[in-house]
Amino acid sequence: MADDAAAAEMKKKRTFRKYTYRGVDLDQLLDMTHEQLMELFPCRIRRKFSRGLKRKPMTLINKLRKKKKEAAVNEKPDVVKTHLRNMVVVPEMTGSIVGVYNGKTFNQVEIKPEMVGHYLGEFSMSYKPVKHGRPGIGATHSSRFIPLK
């Protein structure tokens, strides 16, 4: 009896939270058609997809598919570099590694299920956060006065 309780307790500890996007789990998302998936996305993304995927986003998806097929079992696929910061992450892209251009370099981003519905640009910062230090010359009116020894 005690062994059964201990086994049940261990099983509870090790269960991982299954990812869902708006109440739909990842396996079902991968099986959905383009139109069904579009209904789950927010308005801005629905509008973008309803106007059709152009040549560049389709090329990126095709390259990601190709790299995934070429990758060995249990290995990460090669990096696919892109400038398409406005590309929406779709479930098909999960597990891929994308080099997203930030204006200077390509930042490697591994696509996780939690990223579905976000833009690639959100994961590659295009600016360096400000580190506030001492104010420089000309920062305030009082800094105009420089004492003469």
N, C-alpha and C positions, 0 to 999 in steps of 0.2 A: 504493500500500500504506500509506504514511504518512498519506495523507488519510483512508483508511477507519478507521484506528486513532484519529485525532484526532476524527473524527465520532462514533465509538462512545464515546470518552471524554466528549465534550460531552453526548451523550445520557444517559450515566450521571449526570452532574452535575445535569441539569435534571429528572430524574424526581422526582415528588412522592410521598410515602408515602400510599398509599390507606388511607382510614379503614375500620377494621373494628370491629364490636362483637361480642365473643365469637366471632370467626372468621367473621362474616358481614359482607360489605361493604354500604355504604349503599344502593346500588341495589336489592340483594336485600331489605334491611330495609323499604324503601318498598313493595315488592311483596307483602310478607308479609301474611297475614290477622291479625286480632286475636289469635286463639288461638296461632298459630305464634310471634308476637312475645312473647306472654305466657310461653312456655316458655323464652325466652332471659333474661328478667328474673330478678333475685334473688327470694327467697321473699316478702319484705314487699310488693314491688310486684305479684307474682303474686297474692297474697291480695287486695290492693286492687282489682286489675282483675277478679278472679273474682267479687267482690261487685258488680261493675257500675259503670260510670261514671255518676255522678249528673248532675243538670241543669246545675250550675255548670261543672264541667270540660268538658262537651260544648259549652256555650255558648262557652267560651274557644276551643276547637278550631274551632268554626264561625266565630267572629270572625276567627281567624288565617287560615283558608282564604279568607274574604271579602277581607281586606286583601291577601293574596298575589295574588288574582285581579285586584284593582283596581290593583295596582302596575304601573308601566310596565316594559317589558323592560329588564333590567340595572339596575333601580332597587330600592332597599330599600323594603319595605312600611312603612306607617304603624305607629306604636306602638299596641299594644293593652294598656291598663292592666288590672291584675288584683290582687286580694288573695289569690289562691290560691297561697300559698307551698308548699303540700303537693301541688301538681300535678306529676306525673312527666313529664319531657320524653320525648316519643315521636318517632320519626323524621320523622313528618309535619310536625312543628313546625320543623324545621331551616330556617334562612334567615329566620325571622320575627324581629320585634323585640317584646319583651314588657316592659312597665313593671311591675316587681314591687314591691309595697308593702312597706316595711320598718318600718312603724309610724309613720312621719313623712312620707316622700316616696316617690315612685315611681322606682326605679332602672331605667334602660333596660338590658336584657340582650338581646344578639343571640344567638339560639340557633344553636350550632355542632354539628356531628355528634358531637364529643367529649362533649357534655352529655347524650346519650341515656342514659336510665336513672337520671339524677339528679333531684333535686327543684328546682323554681324558686327556693325559698328559699335554697338553697346559694349562689346567685349574687347575692344582695342582703342584705348584712349588716345585721342589725337592731340592732347596738350599735356604739359607737365604741370602738376598741381603747384600752386604758389606756396613757397616757404617764406613766411613773413619774418624778416629780420629787422635790423635797425633802419629807420627811414634815411633815404639818400638826400643829397643836396637838391634843394628845390621842392622838397616834399611839403614843407610848410613855410609860412611867412617868416617865422622866427629863425629858420635856417639861413635866411639871407644875411643875418648879422654874424660875421666871423670876427672874433676879437683879434686885435693887432697886438699880440704878445703883451 
